[in-house]
Amino acid sequence: MKKTIASLFVLSTLLVLSTRAAALPDKVRVLALDLQNTRVETPGTPGSEFSQELRHILELADVDIICVQGAIDWENCERICQLKPGLQVLTCSAFTNAPQVALISRIGAVLSWADESDGGNGFAMAILQCSSRKLALFTLQSSKPATTPTSTVVDNVVSEVRKLKKFPQNRPDSFIVAGAAIARTTVLIDNTFQTVGAEPKSDNCPEFYVMNAGFLTRPRSVTLKGLRTSAIISDFDTGSSFSSKFAYQTPLLFPGETLASYEALIHPPAPPAPVGNNRLVFWAIGGALFLLFLMFLFRPRPRTMQMVPLANGGTGMIPVDDPMRSNLLAWIKSAFLQRLISHRQELMHNEAEATRRTIAIEEKLTNLQISLQARISGYEARIDRLEQELTAATMDNRELIRAQIDLLKEKVAKAKQEHALGRN
């Protein structure tokens, strides 16, 4: 009897551990990708430039879930999993004469299926275990708005969400909908779905809508060579029903990035004015004026006549140069050349000084932004730690922890304000 009880205890412990191991954390990173019938080749083979680009993004972003639209078939999605070990295809549709939708994740799904709508559009759906909560994911494609309200893929998704909420078992707690060119998005918003626009903005890129889940950062659109539309990546908190206030301000940063480098990446500085062309025009005008001045100065003039004695004892008139005019010309030439040399030296000195000051200011701004970002990251880390302590704290300590959290949030807001002033 004792051996039986011990065996049951060991089996139950292993079951709990395996269940926890096969679950994602509350905070997940999701990538939405519209392949547009692009074939994913094995890296190293001809035509695999897009695969190399996609593998770089997968390694850099380290996503937990991929919502795929415009896939060719299941095998095409399997090749995506080969780009980053640990990924697996949860489900892939088999629509008739249309691109497919699929879901890829680091863990298996509790439930998954696909449904086709009118015109070859439809969605794929899967339920995943995230910590102690269940997350329902939808990836859908809707190329054109439907003529009747009841036949759009968006309406079908909303209807599916209502059914899932009534499940006696495996009922999802949170919902995330991802899709490219989602038609009639007001239907999702009217059904309490939330969304946050991606940065930088991109036309026709996929979008995220959530219910009973929160955006942790502002979604980030990523350009992939070989695709007409950008992919989109975002972090979500499945354990929260509301988006963080930082979701509208804090961008999603990849490892090794700073806020300054991210801003420089999405908002590149304006190209410098064509200084060389302006100087060329200036020198051309100056040269033309100088030539006109020389032509005026050296134009032919009647020479003055002077009475001089002749050899035969008489007198006569001979032409002579005007000494005053000759001296004036020499002085003008000397003064003009000296002035040109002086202006050129002064211009070169001012340009060198402006370059030096610009470099010094840029170094100061970069150091200030790095320091402020480090302070903000430290505050946010302390906020996360205090929120975890708040969950496990007793009633006596909760008010104190909440006060600490509010104080840290004020510091974060103040630091971000200083960062914005520093950039301006």
C-alpha positions as CSV (number, residue, x, y, z in Angstrom):
1,M,0.0,0.0,0.0
2,K,2.8,2.4,0.9
3,K,4.6,1.6,-2.3
4,T,1.5,2.3,-4.3
5,I,1.0,5.7,-2.6
6,A,4.6,6.6,-3.1
7,S,4.4,5.7,-6.8
8,L,1.3,7.8,-7.2
9,F,3.0,10.7,-5.5
10,V,6.0,10.5,-7.8
11,L,3.8,10.2,-10.9
12,S,1.7,13.3,-9.9
13,T,4.9,15.2,-9.2
14,L,6.3,14.4,-12.6
15,L,3.0,15.3,-14.2
16,V,3.0,18.7,-12.5
17,L,6.6,19.4,-13.5
18,S,6.1,18.4,-17.0
19,T,3.0,20.5,-17.2
20,R,4.9,23.5,-15.9
21,A,7.7,22.8,-18.3
22,A,5.3,22.8,-21.2
23,A,4.0,26.2,-20.5
24,L,5.0,29.7,-21.6
25,P,5.5,32.6,-19.0
26,D,2.9,35.3,-18.5
27,K,5.0,37.6,-20.6
28,V,5.3,36.4,-24.2
29,R,6.8,37.8,-27.4
30,V,4.7,37.3,-30.6
31,L,5.7,37.8,-34.2
32,A,3.1,38.4,-37.0
33,L,4.5,37.6,-40.4
34,D,2.8,37.8,-43.8
35,L,4.9,35.6,-46.2
36,Q,2.8,36.6,-49.3
37,N,3.5,33.1,-50.8
38,T,7.2,33.5,-50.4
39,R,9.0,30.2,-50.2
40,V,11.3,29.6,-47.3
41,E,14.4,27.8,-48.5
42,T,16.9,25.9,-46.4
43,P,19.8,28.2,-45.5
44,G,22.8,27.7,-47.8
45,T,20.8,26.8,-50.9
46,P,20.3,29.2,-53.9
47,G,17.5,31.7,-53.3
48,S,17.8,31.5,-49.4
49,E,18.5,35.2,-48.9
50,F,15.1,35.7,-47.4
51,S,15.6,32.7,-45.1
52,Q,18.9,34.2,-43.8
53,E,17.1,37.5,-43.1
54,L,14.3,35.7,-41.3
55,R,16.7,33.6,-39.2
56,H,18.5,36.7,-38.2
57,I,15.2,38.3,-36.9
58,L,14.2,35.1,-35.1
59,E,17.6,34.9,-33.3
60,L,17.6,38.6,-32.5
61,A,14.0,38.9,-31.3
62,D,13.8,35.4,-29.6
63,V,10.1,35.2,-30.2
64,D,7.8,32.7,-28.4
65,I,5.0,32.5,-30.9
66,I,4.8,33.2,-34.7
67,C,1.5,34.1,-36.4
68,V,1.9,33.3,-40.1
69,Q,-0.2,34.6,-42.9
70,G,0.3,33.9,-46.7
71,A,2.1,30.6,-46.1
72,I,2.4,28.1,-49.0
73,D,1.9,24.9,-47.0
74,W,2.8,23.0,-43.9
75,E,6.3,22.1,-45.2
76,N,7.0,25.8,-45.8
77,C,6.2,26.5,-42.1
78,E,8.4,23.5,-41.0
79,R,11.3,25.2,-42.7
80,I,10.7,28.3,-40.6
81,C,11.0,26.1,-37.5
82,Q,14.4,24.8,-38.8
83,L,15.7,28.4,-38.8
84,K,15.5,28.5,-35.0
85,P,15.7,25.2,-33.0
86,G,12.9,24.8,-30.5
87,L,10.0,26.0,-32.6
88,Q,7.2,23.7,-33.9
89,V,4.2,24.1,-36.1
90,L,1.0,24.0,-34.1
91,T,-1.4,24.1,-37.0
92,C,-1.5,25.1,-40.7
93,S,-4.6,25.6,-42.8
94,A,-5.4,23.8,-46.1
95,F,-7.5,26.4,-47.8
96,T,-8.6,25.8,-51.4
97,N,-6.6,27.9,-54.0
98,A,-5.5,30.4,-51.4
99,P,-2.6,31.2,-49.2
100,Q,-2.5,29.4,-45.8
101,V,-2.4,30.6,-42.2
102,A,-0.4,28.9,-39.5
103,L,0.7,29.1,-35.9
104,I,4.3,28.3,-34.7
105,S,5.3,28.2,-31.0
106,R,8.0,27.0,-28.6
107,I,5.5,24.7,-26.9
108,G,2.6,22.5,-28.1
109,A,-1.0,23.6,-28.1
110,V,-3.8,22.4,-25.9
111,L,-6.2,22.7,-28.8
112,S,-5.8,24.0,-32.4
113,W,-7.8,24.1,-35.6
114,A,-8.3,26.2,-38.8
115,D,-11.5,27.5,-40.5
116,E,-12.0,28.8,-44.0
117,S,-14.3,31.7,-44.9
118,D,-15.6,33.0,-48.2
119,G,-13.0,33.7,-51.0
120,G,-10.2,31.6,-49.5
121,N,-9.8,33.7,-46.4
122,G,-10.0,32.3,-42.9
123,F,-8.1,31.8,-39.7
124,A,-6.0,29.4,-37.7
125,M,-6.5,29.1,-33.9
126,A,-4.6,27.5,-31.0
127,I,-4.9,27.5,-27.2
128,L,-1.6,27.7,-25.3
129,Q,-0.8,27.4,-21.6
130,C,0.9,30.5,-20.3
131,S,1.8,30.0,-16.6
132,S,-1.5,29.5,-14.8
133,R,-3.6,31.0,-17.6
134,K,-4.6,29.9,-21.1
135,L,-4.1,32.0,-24.1
136,A,-6.1,31.8,-27.4
137,L,-4.2,32.9,-30.5
138,F,-5.8,33.7,-33.8
139,T,-3.9,34.3,-37.1
140,L,-6.2,35.4,-39.9
141,Q,-6.1,36.9,-43.4
142,S,-8.7,38.9,-45.0
143,S,-7.6,40.4,-48.3
144,K,-10.9,42.2,-49.2
145,P,-13.8,43.5,-47.1
146,A,-16.8,41.2,-47.5
147,T,-20.1,42.5,-49.0
148,T,-22.2,41.1,-46.2
149,P,-21.5,41.6,-42.5
150,T,-21.9,38.0,-41.6
151,S,-19.4,36.5,-44.0
152,T,-16.2,38.3,-43.1
153,V,-13.4,36.5,-41.4
154,V,-13.3,39.1,-38.6
155,D,-16.9,38.3,-37.7
156,N,-16.1,34.6,-37.7
157,V,-13.3,35.2,-35.3
158,V,-15.5,37.2,-32.9
159,S,-18.1,34.4,-33.0
160,E,-15.4,31.9,-32.3
161,V,-14.2,34.0,-29.3
162,R,-17.7,33.9,-27.8
163,K,-17.8,30.1,-28.2
164,L,-14.5,29.7,-26.5
165,K,-15.6,31.8,-23.5
166,K,-18.3,29.2,-22.9
167,F,-16.0,26.1,-22.9
168,P,-16.4,24.2,-19.6
169,Q,-12.8,23.0,-20.0
170,N,-9.7,24.5,-21.6
171,R,-11.5,27.9,-21.6
172,P,-9.0,30.6,-22.6
173,D,-8.4,33.5,-20.2
174,S,-6.7,35.9,-22.8
175,F,-7.1,36.4,-26.6
176,I,-4.6,37.7,-29.2
177,V,-5.7,38.3,-32.8
178,A,-3.0,38.9,-35.4
179,G,-3.5,39.5,-39.1
180,A,-2.5,41.4,-42.2
181,A,-4.9,43.9,-43.7
182,I,-7.7,43.0,-41.2
183,A,-11.0,44.2,-42.7
184,R,-13.6,46.0,-40.6
185,T,-11.4,46.3,-37.5
186,T,-14.1,48.3,-35.7
187,V,-15.8,44.9,-35.1
188,L,-12.9,43.9,-32.9
189,I,-12.8,47.2,-31.0
190,D,-16.6,47.0,-30.5
191,N,-16.1,43.6,-28.9
192,T,-13.6,45.0,-26.3
193,F,-10.4,44.2,-28.2
194,Q,-7.6,46.7,-27.7
195,T,-4.8,47.6,-30.1
196,V,-1.6,49.8,-30.2
197,G,-0.1,51.1,-33.4
198,A,3.3,49.9,-34.5
199,E,6.4,52.0,-34.7
200,P,7.7,52.9,-37.2
201,K,4.4,53.0,-39.1
202,S,4.1,50.8,-42.2
203,D,1.3,50.4,-44.7
204,N,-0.6,47.0,-44.8
205,C,1.6,45.4,-42.1
206,P,0.0,42.9,-39.7
207,E,-1.8,44.2,-36.6
208,F,-2.4,42.9,-33.1
209,Y,-5.7,43.0,-31.1
210,V,-5.9,41.7,-27.6
211,M,-8.6,40.9,-25.0
212,N,-7.9,40.3,-21.3
213,A,-4.2,40.8,-22.1
214,G,-2.0,43.8,-22.1
215,F,0.7,45.3,-24.4
216,L,4.0,45.7,-22.5
217,T,5.7,47.7,-25.2
218,R,4.8,49.5,-28.4
219,P,4.7,47.0,-31.3
220,R,7.7,47.2,-33.6
221,S,7.5,46.8,-37.3
222,V,10.5,45.1,-39.0
223,T,11.4,45.2,-42.7
224,L,12.4,41.9,-44.2
225,K,14.1,41.8,-47.6
226,G,11.9,39.9,-50.1
227,L,8.5,41.0,-48.5
228,R,6.4,43.9,-49.6
229,T,5.0,44.4,-46.1
230,S,6.8,44.6,-42.8
231,A,6.5,42.0,-40.0
232,I,5.4,43.2,-36.5
233,I,6.7,42.1,-33.1
234,S,5.3,42.9,-29.6
235,D,5.4,41.8,-26.0
236,F,2.2,40.9,-24.2
237,D,1.3,40.2,-20.5
238,T,-1.3,37.5,-20.5
239,G,-1.7,37.8,-16.8
240,S,-3.1,41.4,-17.0
241,S,-6.3,42.7,-18.5
242,F,-4.9,46.1,-19.4
243,S,-2.0,47.4,-21.3
244,S,0.8,49.1,-19.4
245,K,1.0,52.9,-19.7
246,F,4.5,52.4,-21.0
247,A,3.0,50.5,-24.0
248,Y,2.3,53.8,-25.8
249,Q,5.8,55.3,-25.0
250,T,8.4,52.5,-24.6
251,P,9.6,51.0,-27.8
252,L,10.6,47.3,-28.1
253,L,14.4,47.1,-28.0
254,F,16.4,44.1,-29.1
255,P,19.5,42.9,-27.3
256,G,22.4,45.4,-27.7
257,E,20.1,48.3,-28.6
258,T,19.8,51.5,-26.7
259,L,17.0,54.1,-27.0
260,A,19.3,56.4,-28.9
261,S,20.3,53.8,-31.5
262,Y,16.6,52.8,-31.9
263,E,15.6,56.4,-32.5
264,A,18.4,56.8,-35.0
265,L,17.3,53.7,-36.7
266,I,13.6,54.5,-37.2
267,H,14.0,58.3,-37.5
268,P,17.2,58.7,-39.6
269,P,18.5,62.3,-39.7
270,A,17.6,64.3,-42.8
271,P,20.3,64.2,-45.5
272,P,22.6,67.2,-45.4
273,A,22.0,70.0,-47.8
274,P,24.1,69.9,-50.9
275,V,26.8,72.2,-49.6
276,G,29.1,71.5,-52.5
277,N,26.5,72.6,-55.0
278,N,25.9,75.8,-53.1
279,R,29.5,76.6,-52.9
280,L,29.9,75.9,-56.7
281,V,27.1,78.4,-57.4
282,F,28.7,81.0,-55.1
283,W,32.1,80.7,-56.6
284,A,30.6,80.8,-60.1
285,I,28.8,84.1,-59.3
286,G,31.9,85.5,-57.6
287,G,34.0,84.6,-60.5
288,A,31.7,86.2,-63.0
289,L,31.6,89.4,-61.0
290,F,35.4,89.4,-60.7
291,L,35.8,89.0,-64.5
292,L,33.4,91.9,-65.0
293,F,35.4,94.0,-62.6
294,L,38.6,93.2,-64.5
295,M,37.1,93.9,-67.8
296,F,35.9,97.3,-66.5
297,L,39.2,98.0,-64.9
298,F,41.4,97.1,-67.8
299,R,39.1,98.4,-70.6
300,P,41.0,100.4,-73.3
301,R,41.4,104.1,-72.5
302,P,42.8,107.0,-74.5
303,R,46.3,107.6,-73.3
304,T,47.3,111.1,-72.1
305,M,49.6,113.3,-74.2
306,Q,52.6,115.1,-72.9
307,M,54.7,117.8,-74.5
308,V,58.4,116.8,-74.8
309,P,61.4,118.3,-76.7
310,L,62.4,116.6,-79.9
311,A,65.9,115.8,-81.3
312,N,65.7,118.5,-83.9
313,G,65.3,121.2,-81.3
314,G,61.6,121.5,-81.6
315,T,58.8,120.1,-79.3
316,G,56.1,117.5,-79.8
317,M,53.3,115.5,-78.2
318,I,53.8,111.8,-77.2
319,P,51.4,109.5,-75.4
320,V,52.3,108.5,-71.8
321,D,50.7,106.3,-69.1
322,D,48.9,107.8,-66.2
323,P,51.1,107.0,-63.1
324,M,48.2,107.6,-60.7
325,R,46.0,105.1,-62.6
326,S,48.8,102.5,-62.6
327,N,49.4,102.9,-58.9
328,L,45.6,102.6,-58.2
329,L,45.4,99.4,-60.3
330,A,48.3,97.8,-58.4
331,W,46.8,98.8,-55.0
332,I,43.4,97.4,-56.0
333,K,44.8,94.1,-57.1
334,S,46.8,93.7,-53.9
335,A,43.9,94.6,-51.6
336,F,41.5,92.4,-53.4
337,L,43.7,89.3,-53.3
338,Q,44.5,89.8,-49.6
339,R,40.8,90.1,-48.8
340,L,40.0,86.9,-50.7
341,I,42.8,85.0,-48.8
342,S,41.6,86.4,-45.5
343,H,38.0,85.3,-46.2
344,R,39.0,81.8,-47.2
345,Q,41.1,81.3,-44.0
346,E,38.3,82.6,-41.9
347,L,35.7,80.3,-43.6
348,M,37.9,77.2,-43.1
349,H,38.5,78.1,-39.4
350,N,34.7,78.6,-38.8
351,E,33.9,75.3,-40.5
352,A,36.5,73.4,-38.4
353,E,35.2,75.0,-35.2
354,A,31.6,74.1,-36.0
355,T,32.5,70.5,-36.7
356,R,34.3,70.2,-33.4
357,R,31.4,71.7,-31.4
358,T,28.9,69.4,-33.2
359,I,30.9,66.3,-32.3
360,A,31.2,67.4,-28.7
361,I,27.5,68.0,-28.4
362,E,26.6,64.7,-29.9
363,E,28.9,62.9,-27.5
364,K,27.3,64.6,-24.5
365,L,23.8,63.8,-25.7
366,T,24.7,60.1,-26.3
367,N,26.2,59.8,-22.8
368,L,23.1,61.5,-21.3
369,Q,20.7,59.2,-23.1
370,I,22.6,56.1,-22.1
371,S,22.6,57.2,-18.4
372,L,18.9,58.0,-18.5
373,Q,18.1,54.7,-20.2
374,A,20.0,52.8,-17.6
375,R,18.1,54.6,-14.8
376,I,14.8,53.9,-16.5
377,S,15.7,50.2,-16.9
378,G,16.7,50.0,-13.3
379,Y,13.5,51.6,-12.1
380,E,11.4,49.3,-14.3
381,A,13.3,46.2,-13.0
382,R,12.6,47.3,-9.4
383,I,8.9,47.9,-10.3
384,D,8.6,44.3,-11.7
385,R,10.3,42.9,-8.6
386,L,8.0,44.9,-6.3
387,E,5.0,43.8,-8.2
388,Q,6.0,40.2,-7.7
389,E,6.5,40.9,-4.0
390,L,3.1,42.5,-3.9
391,T,1.5,39.4,-5.1
392,A,3.0,37.3,-2.3
393,A,2.9,40.0,0.4
394,T,0.5,40.1,3.3
395,M,-2.1,42.8,3.8
396,D,0.1,44.8,6.1
397,N,2.9,45.1,3.6
398,R,0.9,45.7,0.4
399,E,0.3,49.4,1.0
400,L,4.0,50.0,1.6
401,I,4.9,48.0,-1.5
402,R,2.3,49.9,-3.6
403,A,3.7,53.2,-2.3
404,Q,7.2,52.1,-3.4
405,I,5.8,51.1,-6.8
406,D,4.1,54.5,-7.3
407,L,7.3,56.4,-6.3
408,L,9.3,54.4,-8.8
409,K,6.8,55.0,-11.5
410,E,7.0,58.8,-10.8
411,K,10.8,58.5,-11.1
412,V,10.5,56.6,-14.4
413,A,8.1,59.3,-15.8
414,K,10.5,62.1,-14.6
415,A,13.5,60.3,-16.2
416,K,11.6,59.9,-19.5
417,Q,10.7,63.5,-19.4
418,E,14.4,64.4,-18.9
419,H,15.3,62.1,-21.7
420,A,12.8,63.8,-24.0
421,L,14.2,67.2,-23.1
422,G,17.7,66.0,-23.7
423,R,16.8,64.8,-27.1
424,N,15.2,68.1,-28.0
